[in-house]
Amino acid sequence: MQAITLLASGLAAGLVAGTASCTAVQGGLLVGLTSGGCDGDERGPSRDPVLVGWFLAGRLLSYAAAGALLGLAGSAVSLPPQARALLLVAAGVAVITYAIRLLRRRQPGCGAPRRAPRSAPLLGAATILIPCGVTLGMEMVAVSSGSPLGGAAVMTGFVLGTAPAFALLGWVLRRVSRTRLARLAGVAALAAGVWTVGSGVSLGGWLAAPAGSAGLAGLAGLAGLAGPTGLAGPAGSTGWAGPAGSAGSAASGGASGGDSAGQGAHTVTVWATRDGYRPQIVTARAGVPIEIVFKLADQGCTSTVTIAGRDVALPATVHLPPQRPGSLRYVCGMGMYSGYINFS
């Protein structure tokens, strides 16, 4: 019964939240399926559903296996953010390579038809190595299930929920690769590859931080995490008014004006929206414990935040020890959106 419930929840998450998020991050690998036959090869169009099917099959098997491992061994088999960042960069380079190959074709549709069937399931399986933000949330659900069957069920449901979008995107790319629009598709794939590399660099924290930044290295470690039940901030807490309250992306008033009763901790509130974290920049006092209340406004990439080298599923409250003056940077699980907490 639990497995059926997890399967249904994974399916719903894939349909509602995972489609746009995962196709944006992993869809570039579908460009590898575009090495089909030449214009005169009548088998090309008929092979499109087969190749896309193999891609989806490889994706399903890899996700189900990963879910079973997570349910069996827990978070010990989860990839840390730095490893995911390297894989994102590698995936971006692969997509750029596919795009350049597509752009260099002299005749639309000509390629290496014998290689695509073998590479399709491998490309599909490789998507587990570059998880989108919603995928990270599903992996945490698999860990919390505590059983291989439950973990495999939730990941299988998630893949089935996102399958229609991947099938449509793969079919369109295969068709376009045999037309005069192939070069346009190559340019789009090239942009997607560059964007994927940039996301990996952002997730890895390899971008230049603001002046005086303490960065992630400024954290001795997380003092603790609280789940959704720990979201209520102290009375009188202020900050971004929520999804309907403000469109501003940077503010210094995101910190609450009061201390947590009995602990002297300073509280800041950050909302995770589909367009990023609001406020993007908040100010907190240095030298005192800090409590970051992450509230979830929309499902998507920002629903998982990477802070201090750890992934945190939102909503949640992150407790940090006293910080030195400087800036703390955090990013979403895909490296697309970031936020800063300035300590002064």
N, C-alpha and C positions, 0 to 999 in steps of 0.2 A: 504493500500500500504506500509506503514511504517513497519507494522508487517511482511509482506512478505519479505521485504528487511532485516529486523533483523533476521528472520528465516534463510535466505540464508547466511547471514554473520556468524551466529552461526554454521551453518552446515559446512561452509568452514573452520572455525577455528578449529572445532572438527576433521575434516578429515586431515587437514594439520599440525596443531600444537598440538592438544590436545591428540592425540592417545598415543604417547609414554609417555608424561608427566603424564597423568591421570592414565594409566594402571600401571605405576611405583608406584604411590602413593596409589591408591585405589584398584589395582588388588589383593592385599593380602586378601581382604574381600571375594574374590571368593573361597578361600580355605574353607570357611564355607559351600560351596555347595558340598563338597566331601564326606559327610557322607551318601553315598548311600548304596544300598543293597549289599549282599554278592555275591561271584562269581557265585553262582548257581541261582541267581535271574535274570531271563530273562527280567524283567521289567526295570532293571537298565539302560542299554543303551538307551532304548526307552524314559526314563524319562529325559534324559540329556537336550534335547532342551526345554522341559517344564520348568525345574528348571532355566535354564539360561534365558529363556523368562520372568519368574517371577522376576528374579533379575533385568533385564533390564527395566521391567515395573515399578518396585518400584523406580528405579533410575530416570526414565523419569518423574514420577509423582512428586517426591520430588524436582527435578530441576525446573519443570514448576511452581510448587507452590512457590518455593523460588524466581523465576524470577518475578512472579506476585507481590509478597510482596515487592521486591526491587523496582519494577516500581511504586508501589503505595506509599510506605513509604520512599523510598530512602535509603541512607546509614545507617539510624537509625536502621535497622534490620540486618545489616552486622555484622558478628562476628569479634571482634577485634583480633589482632595477638596473644595475650596471650591466649585467649579462644581457638583459632585454635591449638595452641601449645599443650594445654592440651588434646584436642580431638585427635591430632596425636599420642600422647603418649598412650592414651586409645585404639586407633585403633591398634597400634603396639602390645600392650599387648594382644588384642583379636586375632590378627593374630598368635602371638606366641602360644596362647592357642590352636587354631585350628591346628597349626603345630605339637604341642606335641601330641595332640589327634590322628593325622594321623600317627605319628611315633610309637605310642604305640599299634597300631592295630596288633593283632597276625596273622590275616588272611587278605590279601589285599581285600578291597572292603566291609568289614563288618563294619557296623556302626549303626546309628539310622535312618532308612529310613523314618520314619513318621515325623521327625522334620524338615528335609530339605525343604519340600514344604512350610511350614509356615514361615521358617526363610529367604527363598530366597528373597521375596519382601522387607523384613525389612533390609536385608543386602544391597540390592540395594539402598534403600532410605537413608541408613546411609552414603552413599558416599558423600552426600551433606555437611556433617559435617566435612569432611576432603578434602577440595577443593585443586586441584592442581594449579600450577601457572597460567595456561591458564584459568582455571575456575574463578579465581579471576578477571582476565581481563574481562571475560564475565559478571560477576556480576556488574562490574563498568559500562559496556555498558547498562545493565538492569536498573541500577540506572539512567543513563543519558537519557534513553528513556522517563521517566516521565509518563509512563502508564503501568497498569497491563498487558495489552495485549502485548505491545512491550517487556516488561521484560520476560513474559512467552515465547514469540516467540523466542527470542535470546537464552534462556537457553534450550528450546526444540530442536532447531536446533543444538546446541552444543552436546546434548546427542545423537541425531541421528547420528551425525558425528563420535562420538567415539564408537557407538554401535557395529560395526563390530569387532573391536579389542577386546572389552569385551566379545562378543559372542564367538569368537574363543578361547580366553584364558579360559573362563569358560568351554567350551566343552572339551578342551585339559585336563584341570585339572580333570574333572569328569572321563574322560577315563583313565588317568594315575593312578587315585586313586584305580582302580580295577586291576592294574597290579603289577608286582614286582618292578616297578619304583615308587611305592607309597612312599617308604621311601626317595627316592631321591627328590620327590616333597615336602615331609615334611621338608627336610633339606633346600631346596630353600625357602619355606614359612617361616621357622624359621629365615633365614637370612633377608628376606624381613621385618619381624616383628621387628627385632632388628634395621634394617635400618630406619624404620618408627619411632620408639621410638627416635633414634638419631636425626632424622630430627625435631621432635617436641621439643626436648631439645635445639637444635640449634636455632629454630625459637623463642623459649621463652627467648633466651639469658641467659640460665642457665649454659652455658659452661664458663670455666675460661677465662677471657679476658687477653690480654697482659699486662705486667707490666706497671703501670702508666696510665692505661686506664681510660678515663672519662666515657666510655660506654654510653649507651642510657640515663642513669641518668644524664649525663652531659649536656643534652639539656634542656633548659628552654622551648623549643617548637619550632615549625616550624614557621619561619617568613612568609612563603608563598610558594606556588607552582605555577609553570608556566607550561603550556602544551607544545605540540610540537612546537608552534610558538615561544616559548622562548628559543629554543635550541641553537641558534647561540651564541657562546662565544665571548669574546672580541677579537679584532684583536691581532694577535701574540700569541694566546693561544696555548700551547703545551701540550704534554701528550702522551698517547698511540696512535700509528699511525692509529689504526683502525683494522678491522678484518684481513687485509692482511699485516699489517705493523709490527706486532710483535707477538711472541708467549710467551713472558715473562709474568709471573703471578704476579710479585711484582716489584715495581719501586718507586723511590722517585721523579721521574720527572713528575708525573701525574698532578701536579699543574701548573697552568698557571703562566707565569712570570709577567703578568701585572694586574692592577686593573681595575675594571669596571669603566667606565667614570662617574665621578661625585659622586660615592658612596663609593669608597675605598674598595669595596668588592673583596675578593680573589676568583678566579674561578678555580675549578678542573673539569676535564672531565673524566668520567668513561664510558666504553663501556660494554653493557650487551650482552654476547655471549652465545651460547648453552653450553659452557664449564665453565661458571662462569663470574665474573666481571674482566675486564682488564683495567688498572692494578689493581691487588687485593689490593695493599697497595699504597696509595698516601700520599704526604706530603703537608700540608697547613699551613699558618701562623695563630698563635693563636692571639686572641684579636681583630680581625677584622671580619666583616661579611663574611660569606662564601656562595658561590654559587656553587652547585654541579650539573653539567650538565650530566645527564644520557642519553646516546645515545643507541639506540637499533640496534644491529647487526643481531640478530637471534631471532625468536619467540620461546618461551618455558618458562621454569620455571623462568628464570631471567627477563622475561618481566614485572614482578611485583616485586617491591622492598619494603621491610618493614624497615622503618627508623623512629626512635623516636616514636615507637608505632603506626605508621600509614602506610597503604598500598598506594603505589603510582604506577600507571600504567605508563609504559615507552613507548615512550620517554617523558621525563619531566625534568624540572629544579627545584631543591629544594633550597630554600633560608633559611639559618640558621643565627641566631644571633651570635655575637662574642663568640668563644669557649675558654675554659681554655686549657692549655697544657695537652695533653693526647691523647687518641684514641677514635674514634667514630666507632662503628661496625654497619653494616647493612647487611641484609640477603635477599635472594629471598623469595617469598611468601610461598614456601614449606620448607624453612629452609635448603635447600641442599647446597647452595652456599652463601658465605659471603665475605665481603670486609671490609677494614679498612681505615680510614682517620686519619693520625697522625698529631696532631696539635703541633707546636713547635714555 
